[in-house]
Amino acid sequence: MNRTQTESRAMDTSVAELALRELQDRIEASGLESSYSELVCDLCVGQVSLEKAFGEIHQKAMEQMVGLLDTRILGDEIALAACLEKIAQESERVAWNALEQGTEALREGLAILEGAETLGDGGYVN
């Protein structure tokens, strides 16, 4: 590999790293996990299996995260590939966390309904 190819590859790598950082910041700022944990509750109450709920949330998370991509990287194969891989990983993580948070909220709600837990001082459930 000659010097020009090496410099070009280094520049592509730095563009990819910058795109990944920007994407991660946008994902964190989006608050997807909390919105999807509410969806988990709705799906479970609707008697959708956990596997199907995971699939729906994973798909929705991927779609939303793709929308968070900076369009300037679409022409950069290395940056785009790195970002798409990140989206696949993050959407799976978000889906699992949403399932955990949603099922925990349902457990707490059921425990309250069954009288195993008492309501807080105000007597209201969030």
C-alpha positions in Angstrom: 0.0 0.0 0.0 1.5 3.3 -1.0 1.4 6.6 1.0 -1.7 8.0 -0.8 -3.7 4.8 -0.1 -2.6 4.8 3.5 -3.6 8.4 4.0 -6.9 7.8 2.2 -7.7 4.8 4.5 -6.8 6.8 7.6 -9.1 9.6 6.5 -11.9 7.1 5.8 -11.4 5.6 9.3 -11.5 9.0 11.0 -14.7 9.9 9.1 -16.2 6.6 10.2 -15.1 7.2 13.8 -16.7 10.7 13.8 -19.9 9.4 12.2 -20.1 6.6 14.9 -19.7 9.1 17.7 -22.3 11.4 16.2 -24.7 8.5 15.7 -24.2 7.3 19.3 -24.9 10.8 20.6 -28.1 11.0 18.6 -29.2 7.6 19.8 -28.6 8.5 23.4 -30.4 11.8 23.0 -33.4 10.2 21.3 -34.7 8.4 24.4 -35.8 5.4 22.4 -35.6 2.9 25.3 -38.2 4.6 27.5 -40.6 5.0 24.7 -40.2 1.4 23.7 -40.7 0.1 27.3 -44.2 1.6 27.1 -44.8 -0.2 23.8 -43.7 -3.4 25.5 -46.4 -3.0 28.1 -49.0 -2.3 25.4 -47.9 -5.4 23.4 -47.9 -7.7 26.4 -51.3 -6.5 27.6 -52.4 -7.2 24.0 -51.1 -10.8 24.6 -48.3 -10.5 22.0 -45.5 -13.0 22.7 -42.2 -11.7 24.0 -40.5 -13.0 20.8 -42.9 -11.1 18.6 -42.7 -8.0 20.8 -38.9 -8.1 20.7 -39.0 -8.4 16.9 -41.4 -5.4 16.5 -39.4 -3.2 18.9 -36.1 -4.2 17.3 -37.4 -3.4 13.8 -38.8 -0.1 14.9 -35.6 0.8 16.7 -33.5 0.0 13.6 -35.8 2.1 11.4 -35.6 5.1 13.8 -31.9 4.8 14.2 -31.4 4.7 10.4 -33.2 8.0 10.4 -30.6 9.4 12.8 -27.8 8.9 10.3 -26.1 11.9 8.9 -26.8 11.9 5.2 -23.3 13.1 4.4 -21.9 9.6 5.2 -24.1 7.8 2.7 -21.4 8.2 0.0 -18.7 6.9 2.4 -18.8 3.0 2.3 -16.6 2.6 5.4 -18.5 5.1 7.5 -21.9 3.8 6.3 -21.0 0.2 7.0 -19.7 1.1 10.5 -22.8 3.0 11.3 -25.1 0.3 10.1 -23.3 -2.2 12.2 -23.7 0.1 15.2 -27.4 0.5 14.5 -27.8 -3.3 14.4 -26.0 -3.6 17.8 -27.8 -0.6 19.4 -31.2 -1.5 18.2 -30.9 -5.0 19.7 -29.7 -3.6 23.0 -32.5 -1.0 23.1 -35.1 -3.8 22.3 -33.7 -6.0 25.2 -33.7 -3.1 27.6 -37.2 -2.1 26.6 -38.4 -5.6 27.2 -36.8 -5.7 30.6 -38.2 -2.3 31.6 -41.6 -3.1 30.2 -42.0 -6.5 31.8 -40.7 -5.1 35.2 -43.4 -2.3 35.0 -46.0 -5.0 34.3 -44.8 -7.1 37.2 -45.0 -4.1 39.5 -48.5 -3.2 38.3 -49.7 -6.8 38.8 -48.2 -6.9 42.3 -50.1 -3.7 43.1 -53.3 -5.2 41.7 -52.9 -8.4 43.6 -52.2 -6.5 46.9 -48.7 -7.7 47.3 -47.4 -4.1 47.1 -49.0 -1.0 48.5 -49.3 2.3 46.7 -47.1 5.2 47.5 -48.1 8.1 49.8 -50.3 9.7 47.2 -52.1 6.5 46.5 -51.6 6.9 42.7 -49.9 4.6 40.3 -47.8 6.2 37.5 
